[in-house]
Structures are given as structure tokens and as C-alpha cells.
Amino acid sequence: MHRTEFERVSPESLGIRSEAIWNFLDAVETDLTEMHGLMIMRHDKIAAEGWWAPYGPGIPHMCASLTKTYMGTAIAIAIQEGLLTLDTHLNDIFPEFVPENPSPYFEELTIRHVLTMGSGMCEFPTMEGNWVKNFIAVPLQYRPGTHFWYNSVGSTFLGKVIEKLTGKTVYEYLEEKLFPKIGINGKNVFHGIAPEGQDMWAWRTVSTTEDNLRLMKLYKDGGVAGGERLIPEEYVKLATTKQIDNESTGSRERGDLEGCSGYGYQMWMCSYPGAYRADGAAGQFSIVIPDRDMIVSMNQNAPGANPNKVISKLWECLLPGVEDAPIEETEEVRAMQEKLRYRMQRLAIAAPEFRPYASMKDAASGSYKAVDGSFDIYCLGMYAPEASPVRRFAIRFDEMEGEICWESTDNTALSVEFALDGSRRYNRFRSPWQFATKCYANGVWESDDTFRLEELWPENNSKKVTWFKFSENGCVVSQVKGGLPGQPVVKAETRTVKE
């Protein structure tokens, strides 16, 4: 890996006022979002960076659909190598899967259209069985290139294109052709696997805040890294400018200009002129602002429709403090720099509550089995592949800590230690669940008979909350995934008896 560390300098030396960064932090450290990581680059130097504990710069973080920009980059590299073009037709790549009576527009469908979410389909292909065959078989309601339809299966389909043309998985291809050349440690980048063995390069990549910044720096630099052209200059120009209208998302009606400013090749355009971004659910952003020569990369867990509101805070709070030339570092400016540095070194998400006592605490320890045979709840994080159904659990409460062990129907077990002392216990798992190797857990007694277990799964950006309402002979277990105000609630409940 040829990795050059970025120089860290004062914001003012790059023409950014520290007050502007401070104001942006004030705007986002609210119920607008739960920030996890932030990096601000200008002129190829880092002006500010920080991570909200327990998240950190080296902890991979779920990308969600920011993954699609990695996928698009794999296609761009394949174009640079002459393996295909933007106008390569799907029926030329997979003739074996073309149906006898394809849709009228099918012969027009090219790689370009899949990259822009403009394939012409308006229904999602099934994710079961052969993904390529399923994607090609979906009827095209519109002429390709004329209608935006956000389609993650299409992005995963592009992964199959890479496999067909290179004989390698997308991960293997990027590990050879991209990661080492832009300074990403590929061993620290995870990718999900679908039931059919398909690499999930549409929404299941896990990487760091800086990895995503390095990816988008490649686009800011015109597709060149270390003096080597990795992706075509023309591809960069097209990928980072509006190629299709995405007004059909309905974002404008909701007042969300970031969701309807156009779409390029596996990345979104911003409402700020010329800006573009890699974008994943809940606010995984790496945003390039060309006219300021800036990149802002962030990870977060923003609820509901809030992620794009965080982008608007960049325009409102940060950009007004960006000037064309370095700013004189007076004594007052240096004092503000130190104040900002102090704040960014001590960032943290909200601390757990401290309520370790309850009258049923001692009696609650024990083993429990589901009345109906298995639990309709999750033992892993939100975006992790699920293990077999849970059939029983054992929980132990000590003075200021505890442990829960979930046992599955396939006789596998997952044990999580949790804190009761107002902190979080760190758990590390060696398991086939690449998206669930780290967990921070704490517990709170909400009442004499109700215990709440909270788990942060940083690699998949998940906060899982489970309640146990204990009685003399059993307990009722219920669970909500998400955990932030405004997020869709997924709740399940299981009745258990004590063994």
C-alpha cells in the first residue's frame, strides 16, 4: 500500500475560520443527528477532524449506499483498462440471460443507464435466485436514460459485470486496482455477502471516515493518484455532474433540495453549485466542493429525513467561514484554534444512564426459553446478517456489570457483556458476521422489574435496544432497532419462561 499521510494544519492556514467549524458542530450536536466522525480537508490538507466516542478514526463504519460510489469506481477502472465502455449493452455482457421476449427497450440498455439509476424499470428485481437473470427480466417501463429509479439491485448487478469481465470479485478487484493506490487498507474494509454468495457492493461496505475521503479525493483530483491515472478523465467529469433528473424522488416537495439536485454515476449532486457526494443512509457522506477545493467526510446516525438537513448546515455554517486566502493567526485566532482543538479531542455521543439497582435484579439472573420455541428478535446489529433464530438466552447480573448469552437453534451462541456502572463494555467477536465484530453495551433498570439493554454496533451504525420485563416465572422480551427519535421503529416481542 502506497499511503501518504495527510498533513494536519490549522484551519486558518487553509482559509477556514475556526469559528465556522465550531458553529457547524453546534448545529449538528443536537437532536438533528448523532455524529460519529468528521473530517474537513482543504487544499489536500486536513483542517479539522474528530470522532464521537466510542467511535474512532480506525473503526470501520457502515457505509450503506455510499458503497455504490465504490462500485461505480470499480466500473470506471474497468473502463480505463478497456474491458468495457459506458455504452456497452447488457445483452453483450450476459447474452445467456436475455429472455426470449425482452422488453421493447432492452436492447438500448447500457452500463451508463445502470450507473445513473436510469435503467427504465419501475419495480425492484427480486433478490432471490440468480440476480443477473432477475435484473434483466424486469420489464422496462421507460426508455433507458429518461426516468430515475433508485435501484440497489442494479448496483449489485454491476458487481456481477466486474466478476464476468475480470474473473474476480469486486473486493478482489478493488484490493488490487484501487485501495493500495489511494492509501486505503483493504484488510480493514468489509463487504457483505448476500444469500446467493453475491458481494453486496450496493449498500454493505464498511470503511472508515478517511477511507471515504480518500475515495472522493480521487474524483477531486480528476481520477489520478500518485501520478497514475486510475479512472478516465471523461468518466470523472460525467460521474460528478448531473446525468439524470431525480425530481421523481419527491424530495423537492419535502423541502429537501439535496435529494433532487441530480444524479451522476453512483453519486448524488448537491444543491450547492458544483458540489457532489457519495451518499449512504443515515448520513454517511463524503462531499466534494470543487470551488472551495474542499472535501467534507462524515459518518453519523441521522434519524428519518434529517441526513440531508445536516448537509444544509455545511452551507449555512461552514462555507461562510471559508475565504480565498489564509487568515492571519492573531492571538485571538490562536485562542479559538485551541478551543476548537480541545473540543474536537473530547467529542462523545450521549453517555449511558446510571441506574444499576432494582428489587428483581438478583432474582432475574437465570436462563429463559421462548414460549413459542424461538425469539422474533435480533441478537446481532441492525445491518448484520442474522444468525439462526434464538431459542433461549441466559442473563447474569453482577453488582456493576452483567452478561447475556443468546443461544440459537443451530447451537451457536453469542455472549455480550454489558456495563451497569454508567459506562459501556467493549465486546469483540470472532465470527462469520463481518458486520458484527464489535459491540459496546450497557444496561439500565427502568423500574423494579424492567431492564433495558442498549448495544452500539459501530461497524454497522446500529443502536439496538432490548427490554426485559421480568416476573417470577419468566419475562417478556421486546426490541427496537434504531434508537434515535424519528427513525422507523421495528419492534418485536417474545414471551419467555424461566428454566
C-alpha positions as CSV (number, residue, x, y, z in Angstrom):
1,M,0.0,0.0,0.0
2,H,1.4,3.4,-1.0
3,R,-0.1,5.6,1.7
4,T,0.9,9.2,2.2
5,E,-0.4,10.7,5.4
6,F,-2.3,13.9,5.0
7,E,-0.7,17.0,6.6
8,R,-2.6,18.3,9.6
9,V,-2.6,22.1,9.8
10,S,-4.6,24.9,11.4
11,P,-8.0,25.8,9.8
12,E,-6.9,29.4,9.3
13,S,-3.8,28.4,7.3
14,L,-6.2,27.0,4.8
15,G,-8.6,29.9,4.8
16,I,-11.2,28.4,7.1
17,R,-12.2,30.2,10.3
18,S,-12.2,28.0,13.4
19,E,-15.5,29.7,14.4
20,A,-17.2,28.3,11.3
21,I,-16.2,24.8,12.2
22,W,-17.4,25.5,15.8
23,N,-20.7,26.7,14.5
24,F,-21.1,23.6,12.4
25,L,-20.5,21.4,15.5
26,D,-23.1,23.4,17.4
27,A,-25.6,22.9,14.6
28,V,-25.2,19.1,14.5
29,E,-24.6,18.3,18.1
30,T,-28.3,18.4,18.6
31,D,-31.3,16.1,18.1
32,L,-30.7,16.7,14.4
33,T,-28.3,13.7,14.3
34,E,-25.9,11.6,16.3
35,M,-22.5,12.3,14.8
36,H,-19.8,9.6,14.7
37,G,-16.9,11.1,12.6
38,L,-16.0,14.2,10.8
39,M,-13.0,15.2,8.6
40,I,-12.6,18.5,6.8
41,M,-10.0,18.8,4.0
42,R,-8.9,21.8,2.0
43,H,-6.0,22.1,-0.5
44,D,-5.2,18.4,0.3
45,K,-4.6,19.1,3.9
46,I,-6.7,18.3,7.0
47,A,-8.1,21.4,8.7
48,A,-10.1,19.6,11.4
49,E,-11.1,16.1,12.4
50,G,-12.9,14.4,15.2
51,W,-14.8,11.3,16.3
52,W,-17.5,10.9,18.8
53,A,-16.5,8.3,21.4
54,P,-16.8,5.3,21.4
55,Y,-16.4,5.7,17.6
56,G,-12.9,6.3,16.4
57,P,-10.8,7.0,13.2
58,G,-9.7,3.4,12.8
59,I,-13.1,1.8,13.4
60,P,-14.8,0.8,10.1
61,H,-18.3,2.2,9.9
62,M,-21.2,1.0,7.8
63,C,-21.4,2.9,4.5
64,A,-24.9,1.9,3.4
65,S,-25.4,3.3,-0.1
66,L,-22.1,5.2,-0.1
67,T,-20.9,1.7,-1.1
68,K,-22.4,2.5,-4.6
69,T,-19.6,5.0,-5.3
70,Y,-17.0,2.3,-4.6
71,M,-19.0,0.1,-7.0
72,G,-19.0,2.9,-9.7
73,T,-15.3,3.3,-9.2
74,A,-14.7,-0.4,-10.0
75,I,-16.6,0.1,-13.3
76,A,-14.6,3.2,-14.0
77,I,-11.3,1.3,-13.5
78,A,-12.6,-1.5,-15.8
79,I,-13.3,1.2,-18.5
80,Q,-9.8,2.6,-18.0
81,E,-8.5,-0.9,-18.6
82,G,-10.5,-1.3,-21.8
83,L,-12.7,-4.1,-20.5
84,L,-16.0,-2.2,-21.4
85,T,-17.3,1.2,-22.2
86,L,-20.2,3.3,-20.8
87,D,-22.2,2.3,-23.9
88,T,-21.6,-1.5,-23.6
89,H,-25.0,-3.2,-23.8
90,L,-26.2,-5.6,-21.1
91,N,-27.1,-8.1,-23.7
92,D,-23.5,-8.2,-24.9
93,I,-22.2,-9.0,-21.4
94,F,-24.8,-11.5,-20.4
95,P,-26.3,-12.9,-23.6
96,E,-27.1,-16.2,-21.8
97,F,-29.7,-14.4,-19.5
98,V,-31.5,-12.4,-22.2
99,P,-35.2,-13.6,-22.2
100,E,-36.8,-14.8,-25.4
101,N,-39.1,-11.8,-25.5
102,P,-37.2,-9.0,-23.8
103,S,-38.8,-5.6,-23.0
104,P,-39.0,-3.3,-26.0
105,Y,-36.3,-1.0,-24.7
106,F,-33.9,-3.8,-23.5
107,E,-31.6,-3.6,-26.5
108,E,-31.0,0.1,-25.6
109,L,-30.0,-0.6,-22.0
110,T,-26.3,0.1,-21.3
111,I,-23.9,0.3,-18.4
112,R,-24.3,4.1,-18.5
113,H,-28.0,3.7,-17.7
114,V,-27.5,1.4,-14.8
115,L,-24.8,3.8,-13.3
116,T,-27.3,6.6,-13.4
117,M,-30.3,4.7,-11.9
118,G,-31.9,5.3,-15.3
119,S,-32.4,1.7,-16.5
120,G,-36.1,2.4,-17.3
121,M,-37.6,-0.1,-14.7
122,C,-40.0,0.9,-12.0
123,E,-40.1,-2.2,-10.0
124,F,-37.4,-3.9,-8.0
125,P,-36.0,-7.2,-9.2
126,T,-36.3,-10.0,-6.7
127,M,-33.2,-10.6,-4.6
128,E,-33.6,-14.3,-4.6
129,G,-32.0,-16.8,-7.0
130,N,-29.9,-15.5,-9.9
131,W,-29.6,-11.7,-9.5
132,V,-28.4,-11.1,-13.1
133,K,-31.3,-13.1,-14.6
134,N,-33.7,-11.3,-12.3
135,F,-32.4,-7.8,-13.2
136,I,-32.5,-8.4,-16.9
137,A,-36.0,-9.9,-16.7
138,V,-37.7,-6.9,-15.1
139,P,-39.9,-5.0,-17.7
140,L,-38.6,-1.6,-18.7
141,Q,-41.5,0.9,-18.4
142,Y,-39.4,3.8,-19.7
143,R,-36.8,4.3,-22.4
144,P,-33.4,3.9,-20.6
145,G,-31.9,7.2,-19.5
146,T,-35.2,9.1,-19.2
147,H,-36.5,8.1,-15.8
148,F,-34.7,8.0,-12.4
149,W,-35.5,4.9,-10.3
150,Y,-33.2,4.3,-7.3
151,N,-32.2,0.7,-7.5
152,S,-29.7,-1.0,-5.3
153,V,-30.1,-4.3,-7.1
154,G,-28.8,-2.5,-10.2
155,S,-25.7,-1.5,-8.3
156,T,-25.2,-5.1,-7.2
157,F,-25.7,-6.2,-10.8
158,L,-22.7,-4.0,-11.7
159,G,-20.7,-6.2,-9.4
160,K,-21.6,-9.2,-11.5
161,V,-20.4,-7.3,-14.5
162,I,-17.0,-6.9,-12.8
163,E,-16.9,-10.6,-12.0
164,K,-17.8,-11.6,-15.5
165,L,-15.2,-9.4,-17.1
166,T,-12.3,-9.8,-14.7
167,G,-12.8,-13.2,-13.1
168,K,-12.5,-11.5,-9.7
169,T,-14.9,-10.3,-7.0
170,V,-15.4,-6.6,-6.7
171,Y,-13.4,-6.7,-3.5
172,E,-10.5,-8.5,-5.1
173,Y,-10.6,-6.1,-8.0
174,L,-10.6,-3.0,-5.8
175,E,-8.0,-4.5,-3.5
176,E,-5.6,-4.8,-6.4
177,K,-6.6,-1.8,-8.5
178,L,-7.8,0.9,-6.1
179,F,-7.2,0.5,-2.4
180,P,-3.4,0.4,-2.2
181,K,-3.1,3.2,-4.8
182,I,-5.1,5.7,-2.8
183,G,-4.0,4.7,0.6
184,I,-6.9,2.6,1.8
185,N,-6.0,-0.5,3.9
186,G,-8.2,-3.1,2.2
187,K,-7.9,-5.5,5.1
188,N,-9.9,-3.0,7.1
189,V,-12.7,-2.7,4.5
190,F,-15.5,-5.2,5.0
191,H,-18.2,-6.1,2.5
192,G,-21.4,-8.0,2.9
193,I,-22.4,-11.3,1.2
194,A,-25.9,-12.0,0.0
195,P,-27.5,-15.4,0.4
196,E,-26.5,-16.4,-3.2
197,G,-22.9,-15.5,-2.5
198,Q,-23.1,-12.2,-4.2
199,D,-20.8,-9.4,-2.9
200,M,-23.1,-6.6,-1.7
201,W,-21.4,-3.6,-3.4
202,A,-24.7,-1.7,-3.3
203,W,-25.0,-1.0,0.4
204,R,-23.0,-3.3,2.6
205,T,-19.5,-1.9,2.6
206,V,-17.8,-1.0,5.9
207,S,-14.9,1.5,5.8
208,T,-13.5,4.4,7.8
209,T,-14.3,8.2,7.5
210,E,-10.9,8.7,6.0
211,D,-11.3,5.8,3.5
212,N,-14.3,7.6,2.1
213,L,-12.5,10.9,2.0
214,R,-9.6,9.2,0.1
215,L,-12.1,7.7,-2.4
216,M,-13.6,11.1,-3.2
217,K,-10.2,12.8,-3.4
218,L,-9.6,10.6,-6.4
219,Y,-12.5,12.3,-8.1
220,K,-11.5,15.7,-7.0
221,D,-8.1,15.0,-8.4
222,G,-9.5,14.1,-11.8
223,G,-9.0,10.3,-11.5
224,V,-5.3,10.5,-10.9
225,A,-3.5,9.2,-7.8
226,G,0.3,9.1,-7.2
227,G,0.8,10.2,-10.8
228,E,-1.2,7.3,-12.2
229,R,-4.5,7.6,-14.0
230,L,-6.8,5.1,-12.3
231,I,-10.1,6.2,-13.9
232,P,-10.8,8.0,-17.2
233,E,-10.9,11.8,-17.1
234,E,-14.2,11.8,-19.0
235,Y,-15.7,9.3,-16.6
236,V,-14.8,11.7,-13.7
237,K,-16.5,14.6,-15.5
238,L,-19.7,12.7,-16.1
239,A,-19.8,10.9,-12.7
240,T,-19.6,14.2,-10.8
241,T,-22.1,16.2,-12.8
242,K,-25.8,15.8,-13.3
243,Q,-26.6,13.0,-15.8
244,I,-30.2,12.4,-15.0
245,D,-33.0,14.3,-13.3
246,N,-34.1,12.9,-10.0
247,E,-37.1,15.1,-9.3
248,S,-39.2,11.9,-9.2
249,T,-37.9,11.2,-5.6
250,G,-40.4,13.8,-4.3
251,S,-37.6,15.4,-2.3
252,R,-38.4,18.9,-3.5
253,E,-42.0,18.6,-2.2
254,R,-40.5,17.7,1.2
255,G,-38.2,20.8,1.0
256,D,-35.1,18.6,0.5
257,L,-33.0,20.1,-2.3
258,E,-30.2,17.7,-1.7
259,G,-32.4,14.8,-2.8
260,C,-33.4,16.3,-6.2
261,S,-30.3,18.2,-7.5
262,G,-29.4,15.5,-9.9
263,Y,-27.6,12.2,-10.1
264,G,-24.3,11.3,-11.8
265,Y,-22.7,7.8,-11.8
266,Q,-23.4,6.2,-8.5
267,M,-23.2,9.5,-6.7
268,W,-25.5,12.5,-5.9
269,M,-25.3,16.1,-6.9
270,C,-25.7,18.8,-4.2
271,S,-27.8,21.9,-4.1
272,Y,-24.6,23.9,-3.7
273,P,-23.4,24.6,-7.3
274,G,-20.8,22.1,-8.5
275,A,-20.7,20.1,-5.3
276,Y,-21.3,16.3,-5.4
277,R,-21.2,13.5,-2.9
278,A,-21.0,9.8,-2.1
279,D,-24.1,9.2,0.0
280,G,-25.4,6.5,2.3
281,A,-28.4,6.1,4.6
282,A,-28.5,7.9,7.9
283,G,-25.9,10.4,6.8
284,Q,-22.8,8.6,5.5
285,F,-21.4,11.4,3.4
286,S,-18.2,12.3,1.6
287,I,-18.8,15.6,-0.1
288,V,-16.6,17.4,-2.6
289,I,-16.9,21.2,-3.0
290,P,-14.8,22.0,-6.1
291,D,-14.9,25.8,-6.0
292,R,-13.6,25.7,-2.4
293,D,-11.2,22.8,-3.1
294,M,-12.7,21.1,-0.1
295,I,-13.8,17.6,0.9
296,V,-16.0,17.0,4.0
297,S,-16.4,13.4,5.0
298,M,-18.7,12.3,7.8
299,N,-20.3,9.3,9.5
300,Q,-23.4,9.6,11.6
301,N,-26.8,8.1,12.6
302,A,-29.2,10.8,11.5
303,P,-32.9,9.9,12.0
304,G,-35.6,10.0,9.5
305,A,-35.3,12.7,6.9
306,N,-32.6,14.5,8.8
307,P,-29.4,13.4,6.9
308,N,-29.7,16.0,4.2
309,K,-30.5,18.6,6.7
310,V,-27.0,18.1,8.1
311,I,-25.7,18.9,4.6
312,S,-27.6,22.2,4.7
313,K,-25.7,23.0,7.9
314,L,-22.5,22.8,5.9
315,W,-23.7,25.5,3.5
316,E,-25.2,27.6,6.4
317,C,-22.5,27.3,9.0
318,L,-19.2,26.2,7.5
319,L,-18.9,27.8,4.0
320,P,-19.5,31.4,5.1
321,G,-16.3,31.0,7.1
322,V,-14.2,29.8,4.1
323,E,-12.0,32.5,2.5
324,D,-9.8,32.6,-0.6
325,A,-6.6,33.2,1.2
326,P,-5.0,32.1,4.5
327,I,-6.3,34.0,7.5
328,E,-4.0,35.9,9.8
329,E,-3.4,33.9,13.0
330,T,-3.7,36.6,15.6
331,E,-3.6,35.9,19.3
332,E,-7.4,35.8,19.3
333,V,-7.5,33.4,16.4
334,R,-4.9,31.1,18.1
335,A,-7.1,31.1,21.2
336,M,-10.1,30.0,19.1
337,Q,-8.0,27.3,17.4
338,E,-7.0,25.9,20.8
339,K,-10.6,26.0,22.0
340,L,-11.7,24.1,18.8
341,R,-8.9,21.6,19.2
342,Y,-9.8,20.9,22.8
343,R,-13.5,20.3,21.8
344,M,-12.7,18.0,18.9
345,Q,-10.4,15.8,21.1
346,R,-13.3,15.3,23.5
347,L,-16.2,14.5,21.3
348,A,-18.6,11.8,22.5
349,I,-22.1,10.6,21.9
350,A,-24.5,10.8,24.9
351,A,-23.4,8.9,28.0
352,P,-25.4,6.0,29.3
353,E,-27.7,6.4,32.3
354,F,-26.7,5.1,35.7
355,R,-29.5,3.1,37.3
356,P,-28.0,-0.2,38.4
357,Y,-30.4,-1.2,41.1
358,A,-33.8,-2.9,41.2
359,S,-35.6,-5.2,43.6
360,M,-35.8,-8.0,41.0
361,K,-32.1,-7.7,40.0
362,D,-30.9,-10.8,41.8
363,A,-33.9,-13.0,41.0
364,A,-33.8,-12.0,37.3
365,S,-30.5,-13.8,36.7
366,G,-31.1,-17.1,35.0
367,S,-31.9,-19.0,31.8
368,Y,-35.0,-18.3,29.8
369,K,-36.7,-20.0,26.8
370,A,-39.3,-18.8,24.4
371,V,-42.8,-20.0,25.0
372,D,-43.3,-20.4,21.2
373,G,-39.9,-22.0,20.6
374,S,-37.9,-19.1,19.2
375,F,-37.5,-15.3,19.5
376,D,-38.7,-12.8,17.0
377,I,-35.7,-10.5,17.9
378,Y,-32.2,-10.0,16.8
379,C,-29.0,-10.9,18.6
380,L,-26.8,-9.0,16.2
381,G,-26.6,-5.4,14.9
382,M,-29.1,-3.8,12.6
383,Y,-27.3,-4.4,9.3
384,A,-25.6,-7.7,10.1
385,P,-26.6,-10.9,8.5
386,E,-28.8,-12.7,11.1
387,A,-27.8,-15.9,12.7
388,S,-30.3,-18.7,13.2
389,P,-33.4,-17.9,15.3
390,V,-32.7,-17.5,19.1
391,R,-34.3,-20.3,21.2
392,R,-33.1,-19.3,24.7
393,F,-30.9,-16.8,26.5
394,A,-29.2,-16.7,29.8
395,I,-28.6,-13.4,31.6
396,R,-26.5,-12.7,34.7
397,F,-26.5,-9.5,36.8
398,D,-23.5,-8.7,39.0
399,E,-23.0,-5.6,41.0
400,M,-22.0,-3.2,38.3
401,E,-21.9,-5.4,35.2
402,G,-23.6,-8.3,33.6
403,E,-23.7,-10.7,30.6
404,I,-26.3,-12.1,28.3
405,C,-25.8,-15.1,26.1
406,W,-28.1,-15.8,23.2
407,E,-28.3,-19.4,22.1
408,S,-29.5,-20.1,18.5
409,T,-31.3,-23.1,17.1
410,D,-28.2,-24.2,15.3
411,N,-26.4,-24.4,18.7
412,T,-24.3,-21.3,18.2
413,A,-24.1,-18.8,20.9
414,L,-23.3,-15.0,21.2
415,S,-22.4,-13.6,24.6
416,V,-22.4,-9.8,25.2
417,E,-21.0,-8.3,28.4
418,F,-22.7,-5.1,29.5
419,A,-21.9,-2.3,32.0
420,L,-24.2,-1.2,34.8
421,D,-21.8,1.5,36.1
422,G,-22.7,4.3,33.6
423,S,-20.1,3.3,31.1
424,R,-20.1,0.8,28.1
425,R,-18.5,-2.6,27.9
426,Y,-16.5,-3.3,24.8
427,N,-17.1,-6.7,23.1
428,R,-15.1,-8.2,20.3
429,F,-16.3,-11.2,18.4
430,R,-14.5,-13.5,16.0
431,S,-17.3,-14.8,13.9
432,P,-18.5,-15.2,10.3
433,W,-20.6,-12.0,10.8
434,Q,-18.2,-9.4,9.3
435,F,-20.6,-6.7,10.1
436,A,-20.8,-7.6,13.8
437,T,-17.3,-7.9,15.3
438,K,-17.5,-5.0,17.8
439,C,-20.2,-4.0,20.3
440,Y,-20.4,-1.5,23.1
441,A,-23.1,-2.5,25.7
442,N,-24.7,-1.0,28.8
443,G,-27.8,-1.7,30.9
444,V,-30.3,0.4,32.9
445,W,-33.0,-0.7,35.3
446,E,-36.0,1.4,34.2
447,S,-38.1,0.1,37.1
448,D,-38.0,-2.7,39.7
449,D,-39.0,-5.3,37.0
450,T,-37.9,-3.7,33.7
451,F,-34.3,-3.8,32.4
452,R,-33.1,-2.1,29.2
453,L,-30.1,-3.3,27.3
454,E,-28.5,-0.9,24.8
455,E,-25.9,-2.0,22.3
456,L,-23.9,0.1,19.8
457,W,-22.6,-1.9,16.8
458,P,-20.2,0.7,15.3
459,E,-19.4,-1.2,12.2
460,N,-23.0,-1.3,11.0
461,N,-24.1,2.0,12.5
462,S,-26.7,0.3,14.6
463,K,-28.1,1.1,18.0
464,K,-30.2,-1.8,19.3
465,V,-32.4,-1.5,22.4
466,T,-33.9,-4.6,24.1
467,W,-36.3,-4.5,27.1
468,F,-36.8,-7.4,29.6
469,K,-39.9,-7.2,31.8
470,F,-39.3,-9.8,34.5
471,S,-41.8,-11.7,36.5
472,E,-41.5,-14.5,39.0
473,N,-41.6,-17.3,36.3
474,G,-40.4,-15.6,33.1
475,C,-40.1,-12.3,31.3
476,V,-41.4,-10.5,28.2
477,V,-38.6,-9.5,25.8
478,S,-39.1,-6.7,23.3
479,Q,-36.8,-4.9,21.0
480,V,-36.4,-1.8,18.9
481,K,-33.7,-1.2,16.3
482,G,-32.6,2.3,15.5
483,G,-32.9,4.0,18.9
484,L,-33.0,7.6,17.7
485,P,-36.0,9.9,17.6
486,G,-37.8,9.9,14.3
487,Q,-36.4,6.6,13.0
488,P,-38.7,3.9,11.8
489,V,-39.5,1.6,14.7
490,V,-39.0,-2.1,14.2
491,K,-40.3,-3.7,17.3
492,A,-40.8,-7.4,18.2
493,E,-41.9,-9.1,21.4
494,T,-41.4,-12.6,22.7
495,R,-42.8,-14.2,25.9
496,T,-40.4,-16.5,27.8
497,V,-40.4,-18.8,30.8
498,K,-37.6,-19.3,33.2
499,E,-35.9,-22.7,33.1
